[in-house]
Amino acid sequence: MTGWTIAGTLTVHPALDRLDLLAAPVSTLLRTLDAEHCGVTEINPDLADTAAFCAEYGSPLSASANCVVVAGRRGDVVRYAACLVLATTRADVNGVVRKRLDARKASFAPMDEAVSRTGMAYGGITPIGLPADWPILLSAEVAEAPELVIGSGVRHSKLLVPGALLAKLPNAEVLPGLAQPVPA
């Protein structure tokens, strides 16, 4: 795909042409997908956080999706999942995600745990290339979006993808009620 309307001032390259801008597990999985519709752009790593990224590069916050790693516990069993929601919303971790993981308690995975289990940089974790046994939980808004900016597995770049590609990832599920409004 060319002509990304959400790129702002960024220069977007076909993702498969710039695998050097991706974390290893991301580039490995991306090679197996219909990645002709994926773009990648280099950014200042100090601006990887969504709000700073959008402000600096003119990409709309409403077209950015955040990926969070959740750990759900029931007794001694811990189940991990990735949740992807628009940056204008938040994931319902203690309700929808906890029930989906059949957990008594669910919370964001600690940073060091998320980084070591994904092989990706904190602040750049993306649903593409996560461990094969993790469910990837998407909000309907993410799955339906024509264009999204997401992490690339590293802090010095971003991926641009259609939501439909994310919905086709192995273990991807569109989970009703996942995205909740951000409290005022």
FENURPE-V15079 format. One record per pair of residues at least 24 apart in sequence whose ideal C-beta (glycine too) atoms are under 6 Angstrom apart, sorted by the first residue. I is the first residue (numbers start at 1). GAP is how many residues later the second one is. If there is no record, write none. Layout:
# FENURPE-V15079
i=I gap=GAP
i=I gap=GAP
This chain:
# FENURPE-V15079
i=1 gap=36
i=4 gap=35
i=4 gap=143
i=4 gap=156
i=6 gap=53
i=6 gap=54
i=6 gap=57
i=6 gap=141
i=8 gap=49
i=8 gap=50
i=8 gap=51
i=9 gap=48
i=9 gap=49
i=10 gap=31
i=10 gap=47
i=12 gap=27
i=12 gap=29
i=12 gap=148
i=13 gap=27
i=15 gap=24
i=15 gap=25
i=21 gap=136
i=22 gap=130
i=22 gap=131
i=23 gap=97
i=23 gap=130
i=23 gap=131
i=25 gap=94
i=25 gap=104
i=26 gap=102
i=26 gap=103
i=26 gap=127
i=29 gap=99
i=29 gap=100
i=37 gap=125
i=38 gap=123
i=39 gap=121
i=40 gap=117
i=40 gap=119
i=41 gap=117
i=42 gap=115
i=43 gap=115
i=45 gap=110
i=45 gap=111
i=48 gap=75
i=48 gap=107
i=50 gap=37
i=59 gap=90
i=61 gap=26
i=61 gap=27
i=62 gap=26
i=63 gap=84
i=63 gap=85
i=63 gap=86
i=64 gap=85
i=65 gap=77
i=65 gap=83
i=65 gap=85
i=67 gap=58
i=67 gap=59
i=67 gap=60
i=67 gap=84
i=68 gap=40
i=69 gap=40
i=69 gap=45
i=70 gap=27
i=70 gap=36
i=71 gap=38
i=72 gap=29
i=72 gap=31
i=72 gap=34
i=73 gap=30
i=73 gap=32
i=74 gap=29
i=74 gap=30
i=80 gap=54
i=81 gap=53
i=81 gap=54
i=81 gap=56
i=82 gap=45
i=82 gap=48
i=82 gap=52
i=82 gap=54
i=83 gap=54
i=84 gap=43
i=84 gap=54
i=84 gap=58
i=85 gap=54
i=85 gap=94
i=86 gap=55
i=89 gap=90
i=90 gap=90
i=90 gap=92
i=91 gap=87
i=92 gap=88
i=96 gap=81
i=96 gap=82
i=120 gap=33
i=121 gap=33
i=121 gap=34
i=123 gap=32
i=124 gap=27
i=124 gap=28
i=124 gap=29
i=124 gap=30
i=124 gap=31
i=125 gap=26
i=126 gap=24
i=126 gap=25
i=126 gap=27
i=127 gap=42
i=135 gap=36
i=135 gap=38
i=136 gap=33
i=136 gap=35
i=136 gap=36
i=137 gap=36
i=137 gap=38
i=137 gap=41
i=138 gap=28
i=138 gap=34
i=138 gap=36
i=139 gap=39
i=139 gap=40
i=140 gap=34
i=141 gap=38
i=143 gap=24
i=143 gap=31
